[in-house]
Amino acid sequence: MVQTRIKPHDQQVAERERRAEQTRVFRRNQMFGLLIIAAAIFTYWLIRTKPGWILPAGWWRF
């Protein structure tokens, strides 16, 4: 059975702020994780690709 009691306003505000902070930290960590995955994919692609495809001969004269 769920208890339905009215919480004091200060407690509600504190819980809301704590939840917002937890969400912010979660999103930040999620973004760092996605950046790490993207960097790993890019590094793998860079290693596995032929060097001539990345910097073709004469690219500096463009």
N, C-alpha and C positions, 0 to 999 in steps of 0.2 A: 504494500500500500504506500502510495506516495504522500509525503507530508507536504501540505500546502500552507506554509506560513508566510506571512508578509515580513520581509527583511527590512531592517532599517535602511534609510537612504544612503548613509555613509558606507554601509557594507555593500550595497548594490553598486555604488560608484567605484569602490575599490575593486570589486570583482570584475567590473567592466573594463577598468584600466589595466588590470593584470592580464585579462584575456586579450586585450588589444596589444599589449607588449609581447605576449607569447606568440601571437599571430605575426607580429612584425619580425621577431627573431626567426620564426619558422620560414617565412618568406625569404629572409636574407640568406639563411642556410640553404634553402632550396635553390636560390639563384647561384650561390657559389658552387653547388653541386652540378648544376647545368653547365656552368662555365668550365668546370673541370672536365666534364664529359665532352664538351665541344673541343676543348684543347687536346684531349686524348685522340679524338677522331681526326682532327686536323694534323696532329703529329704523325699518326699512323698513315694518313693519306700522303703526307710530305715524304715519309720514308719509303713508301711503296711505289711512288710515282717516278717515272723516268726523269732524270735531271733536265733533259732537253725540253720537256713539257712545262717545267716550272719556269726556267729561264732559258728561252731559246737563244741560239747563237745570234749575236748582234743586237741583243735587247737594249744595250746601253746606248746605241746610236739612234734610237727612236726619238 
